[in-house]
Amino acid sequence: MGKTLYNIGVWSYYQGVKVASLFNEKAKLWLVGRKEWRENLKLAVTRLNPNQKNVWFHVSSLGEFEQGRPIMEQLKKEKKINLIISFYSPSGYEQMKDWELADLVTYLPLDTQKNSVDFIEIIKPDVSLFVKYDIWYHYLSQLKAKKIPRLLISARFYPSQTFFKSWASWYRKLLFLFDHILVQDELSLNLLHSIDYKAAEISGDIRYDRVDELSKNKDRFSDIEKFINGKQVFVAGSSWPSGEKVMLRYFLEKKHDIRIIMAPHDVSKEHIASLIQKCKGKAIRYSEIDKVNGEHIILVDSIGILSRIYKYAQIAYVGGAFKEGLHNILEPAAYGIPVITGPNHEGFPEGPSMEENGGLFRVKNEIEFTTIVNELLENKEAYSKASDAAGKFIKERKGASSLTLKVIDRYL
């Protein structure tokens, strides 16, 4: 019964994507990217080195890719392998399809029995790794049937998940299709033990290794440095309208002589134009930074540079915690930058942990935002304490990559 419901769910999802593709660009990319995938994949594998093992990583989207990236990079550095990466989401695939370290980047076809049989027969993985939570029944079953090692890495589980419901015995079996599960925290490990899954251990969160590595980049943005001109900088990353509304009045009043760099989650022309209008002549697009004429706010109208421009900040705001899911607070913290967010951290335990540590501040409204920013800009002791706490938070949690690599090595 569980398998039947699963297959119905997969089929229904596919039909929903087909309908959505008529008016949604992301859904259209999802479909187009999987068109004639067998022929495309067969051609792609001819470029792999036949004398090297095929290591297949599956990630849902860009966030999971970044989580697994330190492992991929280290494997390519230490071993002679063909690195195969599959994405489920177009946003991840489109951004990383030409990543220079990957030997093959592809979409993961819909999880049906025939697709899984054909896909695995074509890429012939020697080991398979699923990052965090993207778990697919037919692919895992086929891998198991062929005795190909299956690892779930940097996983996190919650009591509310279907796997741990009394009525969901079939879904629990999906976890037992893995040879080994590496989890981020003790709660996840205890949940696996509660269903009698034993081949699990705590590795920690690979993201801490990734952001620490990113913070050491030596990239320079001469145009941004010219715009900053020695002033203090506030970077608002991955902002949504709910958070932008809280910040904009403060930015426009400009009590302190600071420079503002806003990198909205939505970089569409329409949203950037809306922000330009709201900023009343005090903001300019990053793509037009060479035309700065007195503006003190830069609106980043492209993607891919946010993690590298946090280095210029004295304070960072990270979006998504007013109405949406919290975005990456670890990237700015890795530079030792105090982080401000909205109030909702449900499902993101790193938020409350960093707040308790002293490197993060939650605000519910404009008044609280103004109070925190003023305190950090005007009180050197308070700023230094928060900055040290943010940096320490990252450094104390590094090391997941090393343990994960040791486990993968057993199966290679």
C-alpha positions as CSV (number, residue, x, y, z in Angstrom):
1,M,0.0,0.0,0.0
2,G,2.8,2.4,0.9
3,K,4.6,1.8,-2.4
4,T,1.4,2.4,-4.3
5,L,0.7,5.7,-2.6
6,Y,4.3,6.7,-3.2
7,N,4.1,6.0,-6.9
8,I,0.8,7.9,-7.1
9,G,2.4,10.8,-5.3
10,V,5.3,10.9,-7.7
11,W,2.9,10.7,-10.7
12,S,0.7,13.4,-9.3
13,Y,3.7,15.7,-8.7
14,Y,4.8,15.2,-12.3
15,Q,1.3,16.1,-13.6
16,G,1.4,19.2,-11.4
17,V,4.8,20.3,-12.8
18,K,3.4,19.9,-16.4
19,V,0.5,22.2,-15.6
20,A,2.7,24.7,-13.7
21,S,5.2,24.8,-16.6
22,L,2.6,26.7,-18.7
23,F,3.1,29.8,-16.5
24,N,6.1,29.0,-14.2
25,E,9.6,29.3,-15.6
26,K,11.2,27.0,-13.0
27,A,8.6,24.3,-13.7
28,K,9.3,24.7,-17.4
29,L,13.1,24.3,-16.8
30,W,12.4,21.2,-14.7
31,L,10.6,19.5,-17.7
32,V,12.9,20.7,-20.5
33,G,16.0,19.7,-18.6
34,R,14.8,16.1,-18.4
35,K,13.8,15.9,-22.0
36,E,15.6,13.1,-23.9
37,W,17.7,12.5,-20.7
38,R,18.7,9.0,-21.7
39,E,20.3,10.0,-24.9
40,N,22.0,13.0,-23.3
41,L,23.3,11.0,-20.4
42,K,24.7,8.2,-22.6
43,L,26.6,10.8,-24.6
44,A,27.9,12.5,-21.4
45,V,29.3,9.3,-19.9
46,T,31.5,8.6,-22.9
47,R,33.6,11.5,-21.7
48,L,34.3,9.9,-18.3
49,N,37.6,8.2,-17.7
50,P,36.9,4.4,-17.8
51,N,39.8,3.7,-15.5
52,Q,38.4,5.7,-12.6
53,K,35.7,4.9,-10.2
54,N,32.4,6.8,-10.6
55,V,31.3,8.6,-7.4
56,W,27.7,9.8,-7.7
57,F,26.4,12.7,-5.5
58,H,22.7,13.5,-5.5
59,V,21.6,16.9,-4.2
60,S,18.2,18.5,-4.2
61,S,19.3,22.0,-5.1
62,L,22.0,24.6,-4.6
63,G,21.9,24.6,-0.8
64,E,22.5,20.9,-0.6
65,F,25.2,21.2,-3.3
66,E,27.1,23.7,-1.1
67,Q,26.7,21.4,1.8
68,G,28.3,18.5,0.0
69,R,30.8,20.7,-1.9
70,P,33.8,20.4,0.5
71,I,33.5,16.6,0.3
72,M,33.4,16.6,-3.5
73,E,36.4,19.0,-3.7
74,Q,38.4,16.9,-1.3
75,L,37.6,13.6,-3.1
76,K,38.7,15.1,-6.4
77,K,41.9,16.4,-4.7
78,E,42.8,13.1,-3.0
79,K,41.5,10.4,-5.4
80,K,41.3,9.7,-9.1
81,I,37.5,9.6,-9.5
82,N,34.8,10.6,-12.0
83,L,32.6,13.0,-10.0
84,I,29.0,12.7,-11.1
85,I,26.4,15.2,-9.7
86,S,22.7,15.0,-10.1
87,F,20.3,17.8,-9.2
88,Y,16.5,17.7,-8.6
89,S,15.9,21.4,-8.8
90,P,16.5,23.7,-11.8
91,S,17.9,26.5,-9.6
92,G,20.8,24.3,-8.5
93,Y,21.4,22.6,-11.9
94,E,21.4,25.9,-13.9
95,Q,23.9,27.5,-11.6
96,M,26.3,24.6,-11.3
97,K,26.0,22.7,-14.6
98,D,29.4,23.9,-15.8
99,W,31.2,23.5,-12.4
100,E,34.8,22.8,-13.4
101,L,35.5,20.0,-10.8
102,A,32.5,17.9,-11.9
103,D,33.0,15.3,-14.6
104,L,29.2,15.1,-15.3
105,V,26.3,17.2,-14.0
106,T,22.8,16.1,-14.8
107,Y,19.2,16.3,-13.7
108,L,17.8,13.4,-11.7
109,P,14.9,11.9,-13.7
110,L,11.6,11.4,-12.0
111,D,11.7,8.6,-9.5
112,T,10.1,5.7,-11.4
113,Q,11.3,2.1,-11.5
114,K,12.2,2.3,-15.2
115,N,14.0,5.6,-14.9
116,S,16.0,4.4,-11.9
117,V,17.0,1.2,-13.7
118,D,18.1,3.1,-16.8
119,F,19.8,5.9,-15.0
120,I,22.0,3.7,-12.8
121,E,22.8,1.4,-15.7
122,I,24.1,4.4,-17.7
123,I,26.2,6.1,-15.0
124,K,27.3,2.8,-13.3
125,P,28.2,4.4,-9.9
126,D,30.7,2.6,-7.7
127,V,29.3,4.5,-4.7
128,S,26.3,6.8,-4.2
129,L,25.9,9.7,-1.8
130,F,22.7,11.5,-1.0
131,V,23.1,14.9,0.7
132,K,20.9,15.8,3.7
133,Y,17.4,14.6,2.8
134,D,16.6,14.0,-0.9
135,I,15.5,10.3,-0.5
136,W,14.1,8.4,-3.5
137,Y,12.7,4.9,-3.2
138,H,13.2,3.5,-6.7
139,Y,16.8,4.8,-7.0
140,L,17.8,3.5,-3.6
141,S,16.1,0.1,-4.3
142,Q,17.9,-0.3,-7.6
143,L,21.2,0.7,-6.1
144,K,20.7,-1.9,-3.3
145,A,19.7,-4.6,-5.9
146,K,23.0,-3.9,-7.7
147,K,24.9,-3.9,-4.3
148,I,26.2,-0.3,-4.9
149,P,27.0,1.4,-1.6
150,R,24.4,4.0,-0.5
151,L,25.3,6.8,2.0
152,L,23.2,9.6,3.3
153,I,25.4,12.4,4.5
154,S,24.9,15.5,6.7
155,A,21.3,14.4,7.4
156,R,18.9,16.0,9.8
157,F,15.8,14.5,11.2
158,Y,12.8,15.8,13.3
159,P,10.2,14.0,15.3
160,S,7.5,15.5,13.1
161,Q,8.8,13.8,9.9
162,T,6.8,11.0,8.4
163,F,9.6,8.4,9.0
164,F,8.9,8.5,12.7
165,K,5.1,8.3,12.7
166,S,3.5,5.1,14.0
167,W,1.5,4.6,10.9
168,A,4.4,5.1,8.4
169,S,6.2,1.8,8.5
170,W,6.7,1.7,4.7
171,Y,8.3,5.1,4.7
172,R,10.7,4.1,7.5
173,K,11.9,1.3,5.3
174,L,13.4,4.0,3.0
175,L,16.0,4.8,5.6
176,F,17.0,1.2,5.9
177,L,17.9,1.2,2.2
178,F,21.0,3.2,3.2
179,D,24.2,1.3,4.2
180,H,25.3,4.2,6.4
181,I,23.7,7.5,7.6
182,L,25.8,10.4,8.9
183,V,23.7,12.9,10.8
184,Q,24.4,16.5,12.0
185,D,23.2,16.2,15.6
186,E,22.3,14.0,18.5
187,L,18.5,14.4,18.1
188,S,18.8,12.9,14.6
189,L,20.9,10.0,15.9
190,N,18.4,9.3,18.7
191,L,15.5,9.3,16.2
192,L,17.2,6.8,14.0
193,H,18.0,4.6,17.0
194,S,14.3,4.9,18.0
195,I,13.3,3.0,14.9
196,D,16.2,0.6,15.3
197,Y,18.4,1.9,12.6
198,K,22.0,1.2,13.8
199,A,24.3,2.1,11.0
200,A,24.4,5.8,11.9
201,E,26.8,8.2,13.6
202,I,27.1,11.9,14.2
203,S,29.4,13.7,11.8
204,G,28.4,17.3,12.4
205,D,27.3,19.8,9.7
206,I,29.5,20.1,6.6
207,R,28.3,23.7,6.1
208,Y,30.6,24.9,8.8
209,D,33.6,23.6,6.9
210,R,32.3,25.1,3.7
211,V,31.7,28.6,5.1
212,D,35.0,28.6,6.9
213,E,36.7,27.8,3.6
214,L,34.7,30.5,1.8
215,S,35.7,33.1,4.3
216,K,39.4,32.6,3.3
217,N,38.8,33.7,-0.2
218,K,41.0,36.5,-1.5
219,D,38.5,37.8,-4.1
220,R,38.5,41.6,-4.4
221,F,35.7,43.7,-5.8
222,S,37.5,47.0,-6.7
223,D,34.2,48.6,-7.7
224,I,32.7,47.8,-4.3
225,E,35.8,49.0,-2.5
226,K,35.6,52.3,-4.3
227,F,31.9,52.6,-3.4
228,I,32.7,51.9,0.3
229,N,35.6,54.4,0.4
230,G,36.7,53.5,3.9
231,K,33.2,53.7,5.5
232,Q,31.5,51.1,7.6
233,V,29.4,48.7,5.7
234,F,26.0,46.9,6.4
235,V,25.3,43.9,4.1
236,A,21.7,42.7,3.9
237,G,21.8,39.3,2.3
238,S,18.9,37.2,0.8
239,S,16.4,39.8,1.9
240,W,12.6,39.4,1.3
241,P,10.1,42.3,1.3
242,S,9.0,41.6,4.9
243,G,12.6,42.2,6.1
244,E,13.3,45.0,3.6
245,K,10.3,46.9,5.0
246,V,11.9,46.7,8.5
247,M,15.3,48.0,7.3
248,L,14.6,50.6,4.6
249,R,13.6,53.6,6.8
250,Y,16.8,53.2,8.8
251,F,18.9,53.0,5.7
252,L,17.3,56.1,4.2
253,E,17.5,58.2,7.4
254,K,21.3,57.4,7.4
255,K,21.9,58.3,11.0
256,H,25.4,56.9,10.7
257,D,27.8,57.5,7.7
258,I,27.6,53.9,6.5
259,R,27.4,52.2,3.1
260,I,24.6,49.7,2.5
261,I,24.8,46.7,0.2
262,M,21.5,44.9,-0.3
263,A,21.4,41.5,-2.0
264,P,17.7,40.6,-2.3
265,H,16.5,37.0,-2.6
266,D,14.5,38.1,-5.6
267,V,16.8,39.8,-8.2
268,S,14.2,40.2,-10.9
269,K,14.1,43.5,-12.7
270,E,10.6,44.2,-11.2
271,H,11.7,43.7,-7.6
272,I,14.9,45.7,-8.0
273,A,13.0,48.5,-9.7
274,S,10.5,48.5,-6.8
275,L,13.4,48.8,-4.3
276,I,15.0,51.6,-6.4
277,Q,11.7,53.5,-6.1
278,K,11.4,52.9,-2.4
279,C,14.9,54.2,-1.8
280,K,14.0,57.6,-3.2
281,G,17.1,58.3,-5.2
282,K,19.6,56.9,-2.6
283,A,20.1,53.5,-4.3
284,I,21.7,52.2,-7.5
285,R,21.9,48.8,-9.1
286,Y,25.2,46.9,-8.7
287,S,25.3,46.5,-12.5
288,E,25.5,50.3,-12.7
289,I,27.9,50.9,-9.9
290,D,30.3,52.8,-12.2
291,K,27.5,55.5,-12.3
292,V,27.4,56.1,-8.6
293,N,26.6,59.8,-7.9
294,G,26.1,60.2,-4.2
295,E,24.0,57.1,-3.6
296,H,24.9,55.2,-0.4
297,I,22.9,52.0,-1.1
298,I,23.9,49.3,-3.7
299,L,21.2,46.8,-4.8
300,V,22.9,43.6,-6.0
301,D,20.9,42.6,-9.1
302,S,22.8,39.3,-9.8
303,I,23.4,36.1,-8.0
304,G,26.5,34.2,-6.9
305,I,28.6,36.9,-5.1
306,L,26.9,37.4,-1.8
307,S,29.1,34.9,0.2
308,R,32.2,36.8,-1.0
309,I,31.0,40.4,-0.3
310,Y,30.1,39.6,3.3
311,K,33.8,40.2,3.9
312,Y,33.3,43.9,3.5
313,A,30.6,44.1,6.2
314,Q,30.8,45.2,9.8
315,I,27.2,44.0,10.3
316,A,25.0,41.6,8.3
317,Y,21.3,41.0,8.1
318,V,20.2,37.6,6.7
319,G,16.7,37.4,5.3
320,G,13.9,34.8,5.4
321,A,13.0,34.7,9.1
322,F,10.0,37.0,9.1
323,K,7.6,34.9,7.0
324,E,10.0,32.6,5.0
325,G,12.6,30.1,6.0
326,L,15.8,31.5,7.4
327,H,18.6,31.8,4.9
328,N,22.4,31.2,5.4
329,I,23.5,32.9,8.6
330,L,26.8,30.9,8.6
331,E,28.4,32.7,5.7
332,P,28.6,36.1,7.4
333,A,29.4,34.6,10.8
334,A,32.5,32.9,9.3
335,Y,33.9,36.4,8.8
336,G,33.3,37.2,12.4
337,I,30.4,39.5,11.5
338,P,27.5,40.0,14.0
339,V,24.3,38.8,12.3
340,I,20.7,40.2,12.5
341,T,17.7,38.2,11.5
342,G,13.9,38.2,11.7
343,P,12.2,36.3,14.6
344,N,11.2,32.9,13.1
345,H,13.9,30.3,13.3
346,E,11.7,27.2,13.3
347,G,13.5,24.3,11.6
348,F,16.9,26.1,11.7
349,P,18.6,25.2,15.0
350,E,21.8,27.1,14.1
351,G,19.8,30.3,14.6
352,P,18.9,29.9,18.3
353,S,22.4,28.4,18.9
354,M,24.2,31.4,17.5
355,E,21.9,33.7,19.4
356,E,22.7,32.0,22.6
357,N,26.4,32.2,21.7
358,G,26.0,36.0,21.3
359,G,26.8,36.3,17.6
360,L,23.2,36.7,16.4
361,F,20.3,39.1,17.2
362,R,16.7,38.5,16.4
363,V,14.4,41.5,15.7
364,K,10.6,41.6,15.3
365,N,10.2,45.2,14.0
366,E,11.7,48.4,12.9
367,I,12.4,49.7,16.4
368,E,14.3,46.6,17.5
369,F,16.3,46.7,14.3
370,T,17.3,50.3,14.8
371,T,18.2,49.6,18.5
372,I,20.5,46.7,17.6
373,V,22.2,48.4,14.7
374,N,22.9,51.6,16.7
375,E,24.2,49.5,19.6
376,L,26.6,47.6,17.4
377,L,27.8,50.8,15.6
378,E,28.2,52.9,18.7
379,N,29.4,50.5,21.4
380,K,32.8,49.1,20.5
381,E,32.8,46.7,23.4
382,A,29.4,45.3,22.4
383,Y,30.5,45.0,18.8
384,S,33.7,43.3,19.6
385,K,32.0,40.7,21.8
386,A,29.4,39.9,19.2
387,S,32.0,39.7,16.4
388,D,34.2,37.3,18.4
389,A,31.2,35.2,19.3
390,A,30.1,34.9,15.6
391,G,33.6,33.8,14.5
392,K,33.9,31.4,17.4
393,F,30.6,29.8,16.6
394,I,31.8,28.6,13.3
395,K,35.3,27.5,14.3
396,E,34.0,25.4,17.2
397,R,31.8,23.4,14.8
398,K,34.2,22.6,12.0
399,G,35.4,19.1,11.2
400,A,32.4,17.3,9.7
401,S,34.2,16.9,6.3
402,S,37.1,14.9,7.8
403,L,34.8,12.4,9.5
404,T,32.5,12.1,6.4
405,L,35.5,11.5,4.1
406,K,36.7,8.7,6.4
407,V,33.4,6.9,6.1
408,I,33.2,7.3,2.3
409,D,36.7,5.9,2.1
410,R,35.5,2.7,3.6
411,Y,33.1,2.2,0.7
412,L,35.5,3.3,-2.0
